[in-house]
Amino acid sequence: MLGDSFLKPEDAIESWDVRPGDKIADFGCGAGFFTIPIAQRVGPQGMIYAIDVRQEALDATKTKIKLFRLSNINLIRADLESPRASGIKDEGIDKIIITNILFQADDKNAILREAFRVLKQNGTLFLIEWNEDSKTGPVLPNKINRGDVEKLCRSIGFVMYKNFYAGSHHYGLIFKKP
């Protein structure tokens, strides 16, 4: 995993302790990069809430759901910058993944507040964003640095747990909800 590499979802999921039966929300699911392998890992007892603001992203994920014959994914079109937009009940989720959406959000706090609201006590937030020094991805100043993300998450109530390897173009942070 050294050099110029992108994160492989299976590697991340292995380090995230995703278990059969987990209920997981994928904020900004895109085309299902994490949604599909996580749904396979949690099995039929688990549930994935794949959330994106873009219908085309949800359509791409839906195609993969059919291809892999998965029945444990709930697609939700929502603007996570709006209060309670996910439609998920308070403290109804074990784990949340937020991948490459904070850098493009106008109200980063709103997204993190929604994550905090739906995450169970002792639940885990996995956050991936673009490295500032990566030549790939958005140009500066659109990237959000690791320190700012940590401050934002702490201000919402999350506790920093640890870092994880997210490929050479991203950083990965894990937070807990106390």
N, C-alpha and C positions, 0 to 999 in steps of 0.2 A: 504493500500500500504506500510505497514511497514514490517520490517524484511528482510528476504532473498527472494526478489522478482525480477522478470524480468519485464521490461516495457511492458505494454499492449498497442498495437498501438492505440486502440480506445481512451484510456485515454490521450495519447499524442496529438492525432489529436484534441481532444476536447479543450485542452489548447492552441493549435496552431492557432485557429481562421481560420480553413480551411473552405472556403465558396463555394457554388455552383458557377460554372463558372471559378474558379481559374485554372491557368496554373501552374503546379508544376513539377519540375524535382526531381527524386529520384536517386541521385548519389550513385552507389553501391547498386542497388535495391535487389540484392540477389534473394531469392525465392518469393519476393513480399510481405514481412512482412508488410511494410507500403504502398506499391503501391496499393494493392487491396482495403483496407479500405479507402484510400484517394480517389481513383477513384470512389468509391461508394458515398463518401461525396460530391465531386465536381460535380457529375452528368454528364449527357450527354452534357451539355454546357461547361464543363471543359475538361482539357486534362492533362494527366500524361505522362511524358517522363521517362520511366524506363530504366536506363542506368547501364550496368555492363560490365566488361571486360570478364567475363566467360560465354560462351554459355550455359553451363548446368544451370546456374542461370536463364538466360533468358528463357530457355525451361521450367523450373519449374514455372516461372511467367506466361508464356503463357498457361500452363495447367490450372492454377487458373483463368486466364482471361476467358477461355472457360467455366469453371465450373460456374463462377458467371455471365456469359453472359455480359461481359463488352466490350464496343466498344470505350472507351475513353483513351486507353493506347497505347502509341507508344513505342515499344521495340527498344532499340538502343544498339548495341554491340560497345563499345568504351573503349579505354585506356584513362582515364581522365587526365593522366599525359602528354598527347600530346596536343599541342596547338589546340584549336577550335575543339577538338575531339568529343564533344557532337553533333555537327552539328546544334545546336539550334542558332537561330539568336540573335544578340546582344540585350540585354534588352527585351527578349521575354517571360520571366518567372516571375510569381508573388512570388513564394516561392520555396525554394530548401531544400531538406533533404539530409544530409550527415551522414550516420550511419556506424560506425565501419569500415571505410576504411582508414582514415588518419594514423592510427597506422601501417598499412602495406604498405603504399606508400613510394617510394623512394623520390618522389618530391611532398611533401605536398603542397608547394606553387603553383605548376602548377594546382592542383585540385581546390584550393581556387581561383586562378585567373580565371579559367574557370567558376566557380560559380559566381564570381563578374561580369564577362563579360555578362553572359546570364540573370542575375537578373535585373529586372526593378528598376529604382530609387524608393526608399522607400520600396523595396522588402525585404523579410525576409529569412534568412538562419537559419535552425534548424540543430544543430550539436550534435550528440551523439557519445561518445567514452567510452572506458572501464575505470572504476575507477582504480587508481593505487593500491589501497588496496583490490580490489576484488580478491578472490581466483579462480574466474572463468575467462575464456578468456585467452588471450595471457599472457605469463610470462614477468616479467620485464626483460630487459629494453624496450621491444617492445611496451608497453603502452605509450601513450603520455599524459602528465599531462595537466590539465585544464589551468594552467597559460601559458604554451607553446602554446596551441591552441589559447588562447585569443591574445597572442602576434602575432602569425602568421596571424590571421584574421585581426587584426588592421593594420599590415604591408601591407596588400593587399588593405585596404580602408574600411573594415567593421567597424561598430560601435557596441560595446557591448550593448545589449538591456536588457536581463535578463537571469536568470537560470530557468530551469524547472526540475521537478522530472522525472528521467529517469530510475527508478528502483534502487535497491540496488547495482547493479553491474556496472552501467554506470553513467555518468554525462551528463546533457543536457544544451546546451547553445543556446541562440537565439541572432542573430546579424541582424542588418539592413544595407542596402546599402543606404548611404545618397544621 
